[in-house]
Amino acid sequence: MRCSLVLRTLTPALSRAPKLTMAAGHPKVVTVIGSTATGKSDLAVELALAAGTPPGEIINADSMQVYAGLDTITNKVTVPERKGVPHHLMSFLEPGREYSIPQFQKDATSLELSARSALPVLVGGTHYYLQHLLFPDRLVATADADKDGEKRLSPAPHPDLDPLISSLHDTQRELFLSLPTLPHESPRPPTPSSETSKAEKPLDIRLHELLAALDPPVAARWHPRDMRKVRRSLEIMWETGQKRSEILKEQAAATEAGAPQVRFRNLVFWVYSEPKVLAERLDKRVDKMLERGLLKELEELRAIAARGAGRSSANGAGSDTPSTDYTRGIFQAIGYKEFDPYLTTRDASAAAGYQDEAATQKLFNTGLESMKVATRQYAKRQVKWIRNNILPAIQRVKAQAARTTSDEDAGSVDLFMLDSSDIENWQTNVLDPAKQILNHFLSDRPLPDPRSLSTAASDLLVSSSVPDPATSLEFRRKIVCPVCTVNPHRPVLLEVGKEWDAHQASRAHRKMTRTKRGPPPGHEGRSKTGRDGEKKESAELEDLSLGDLY
């Protein structure tokens, strides 16, 4: 069954683009993944050109590059760099609206490229988009989006939830039944010294406690601050009448029974760079973005946010409603949040007719460094997603294929890592082997051993035991560190295993342990006590709990 392509498009040509029909058998698809600044886009273009006549066509899988304009902050490939290769699902969505995984799946699978025998080349750093496209039946649909991209839940929860809702205490029942009308972010929590801190729990904490009452295994998987994932798990229950943990178990059982797990015949290239080399490259990229007009684009985004705040006010939102949610839509783009203090202070000073240049410059320098840090952290998360999600998914496919009868029409997936650390030898290390592998893939010839391409491939493409998604809930369960939790509304949560062990050995944890035990006899005068010391320690540990724990 073919889905029609309905895009909120600013580029009329996109809606008339020929479609990529995935319904007839399992067409061949090439996918390019990897961290930002590793050369994914360049490789995708070269592979499309190498695909023959007609050349391949590129499908963008970067959640920020779907937005029209804002080419610098989203690091879009320029028109000359595209070398005439068609690029789809890029620059079509109005900034301020949202785009989701189901929308991406629908739009990508509705493009009929195969009518012209064009090879689809998927490329982007939003790896969960790609994973759900290549490995179907792992996504649970909840609410539809309205014309502004906002999700709207059904007015009432699924009737199968009635017994579970009845088991909640009154406060939690009321909170769950108000889910469709709740804000999408939580106000700042009270300080530990607040008189009302015990009574006034932040919304994200209350939602996490609600999830813990309804679906404990999933609640243990998410940090309370990850309100989007907590809320998403509750929305799944609201719409389907099933706990997310139950759905994961059903999916795992279906996979074990031999249900199809791969949508296409996939050739995946992971473009990788050594972390130290990549960090230096990313810092230089941010500097170049400033030269190309980053601040001007940030000012455009601030204007979009201001218009959105105006609409919220017109719709009756209170004055406490934030003008920007940094976790949604284009406002997730790295740089927007990091430079906000600088731009806010600069504009306020200009309006007042007074400018403290030293203070403003300091805020600018802080914003620049924060953007570089955030970019490096994002690159690490991209690699982490590949290693923790995509590689295990591929291993499960391989294991399943080994247990079942070979089927030429079945989907398959082969992944090859290409080392782009040495940019001077990019053609030798990346482009040439990728073209050779592509040629073998298209002509149905045997593919080489993926670990033979480079030392990095040999080190990182290591087979390991792969738990199914349901089992992984237990492996990735989080626990509270009671020693380091200063504010009960902001617990320090860490994943069991290596992360917990590393925390126990960390300087911050050891310091807090000593603080709570008190100074040794005879050293009372040297102990740092008082509210200032507590606040400093609390701030350090608050930062710790913000880490990439999931």
Order of alpha helices (4+ residues) and beta strands (2+ residues): alpha-beta-alpha-beta-alpha-beta-alpha-beta-alpha-beta-beta-alpha-alpha-alpha-alpha-alpha-alpha-beta-alpha-alpha-alpha-alpha-alpha-beta-alpha-alpha-alpha-beta-beta-alpha-alpha-alpha
